[in-house]
Amino acid sequence: MFGYEGKGSAFALLQDKGWISSLSAGNRISSPDQTLFQVQMNLTADGEDHWKDVVKVVFDYGNMLSNALNGDDTIDTCKEGEKELRRIWEEVAKLDRIRFDQTSPGAVYSFSSSVAQSISKHGTEQCLSIGSMLNESSDTFPLDDVTKFIKGINPSNCFIERCSQGAWDEMETVYKDDENNNSNEFKFGKQTEKWYSVDYYVSPVDDEDVVQWESKNTDKTSLHLPEPNRYIPRSLDLCEDLPTEASIDKPIEPPNLLVNKPNIGRLWHRLDDRYALPKSSVTILLRTATSENKQQSNGSWQYDPYHSIRSRYLASLFSDAQAQETYDAYIAGLGFSFSKTSSGFTLTVSGYSDRLSDFALKLLSDFCTVNEDLLKPHFDTTKDKFVRSLKSFFQSSRADSLALYYRNLLVSGKGRGIEENLEIAESMVLDDIMKHHEEIFSDTNMLVECFYTGNVGKEAAEGFFSKATDIIKARRSRVETTIKVKSEYIPGPLERRLLPGEDYELHFQSQNEKEGKSLCLPRLRL
């Protein structure tokens, strides 16, 4: 419940405020004699300034759950809350059963070691099913145990860890006159970890903060129990074209080209008769040069760092904006990824076949109809995460990653590397992204490439492709055409091509040069 990321969750409220970029919850320590429950969040810069309010939301969510179990005003409220929690418990059990039945063992090496460890703890009968609610239903909901557990989630029964430069500076100010505590007697202030000699601070929680966190002023409109999950598979049946049994020894055949329309796109299809599982995968490529290129006055395309960074940022922003809407699909076994490539934008959806096509079409429609109201609440949070990743690239990357970065930048990269990307990213505003989104769909040469594989027949795949192209057509019909017809279209990555005998020297200021270190990069001669 605490780790839920859909509407009404603590994550949703904190993300809408722009205070966190991620949240997870679960056991930090779990042993026969003790359990430590943990809620962990990555804060944005604004969230760091409001960290006490972030903690308050976590306890407010606990109060909401307590009210659902015990009722806040009337007996009817209590019964209704308990009914909803039983419904959620049964949903989790149903998904656990589906996941257990449809999950493959995985690699032998890791599977054998994990099973051996599980047998030593739980015995042979439960070594595979432990942790899965295979025999649970709404009638087995442990009301008393859950009620008791939630009572333990309160400000007087917790400790808070803050990991940030701001927290460290704050503690140094508070304990500026204290020395390291190396004695056996505990006292608040700077401590030194025994084994790794890492310094950290321990301080008491202010009584005023505890009083504030204990106040039960939960916003019932912002924090509420999850709605019924509409993405739970209704059926796990195989399509009519698939055999009833898998044919592992059957050679893998290439996909078939079902649709090939020059002005629309292509559909590739492959029936997975090798494994015969109720799962599918669909990948949609919106092929357009506008993802990282700008058209010149003569109709040719030239790489443009502003287009590239805005496309990359748009993909990240859209994914973040969809986090709450798609979380139910995620826990129901449907995953998606949306990314920018040198050829355009790629949407991939995989999981159980029953609701996959509807989910994929919804995501495609949402991207095509992106508006300011959808992106604005997440713009600052995504930008904060995006800029931080660029700033920390040289410090956080391994030596081999840096070598690959410089190699790619020299041989086939475009632009001037991280430094230029960071400068562009820091100057971006929401209006830039909205204009770029408009420009993407003003490209009349955009094509739709689709690959549908798994538990899906030809007719179903063709019907999906038809609906997908209709969504694209509808979006493009509402945009003024500004991209000229190209005389030549290069579908893949646009790399530098050197003329015979031409030298190419890379011009950029590396991190090593900033630090006064020499860096020798070779010149290319074709």
Protein Blocks (a to p, Z undefined) as FASTA:
>chain_A
ZZpcbehiaklmmmmnopafbdcdddfbdcfkbccddddddddfklmmmmmmmmmmmmmm
mmmmmmmmnopkbmklmmmmmmmmmmmmmmmmmmmmmmmmmpcebjfklmmmmmmmmmmm
nojmlmmmgoiafkgcfklpcfklmmmmmmmmcfklcccddddfklmmmmmmmmmmbccd
fbfbdcedddddfklopacddddddfklmmmmmpccbcfklpccddddfkbcfbfcdcfk
bcfbdcfklccdddddfbdcfkloccdddddfknopabdcdddddddfklmpccdfkopa
cddfklmmmmmmmmmmmmmmmmmmmmmmmmnopacdddddfkbccdddeddfklmmmmmm
mmmmmmmmgcfklmmmmmmmmmmmmmmmmmmmmmmpcfklmmmmmmmmmmmpgcjbjmlm
mmmmmmpcfklmmmmmmmmmmpmkbccddddehjddfklmmmmmmmmmmmmmmmmmmpcc
fbdcdfbdcfbdcdddddehiacddddddfklmnopacddddddZZ
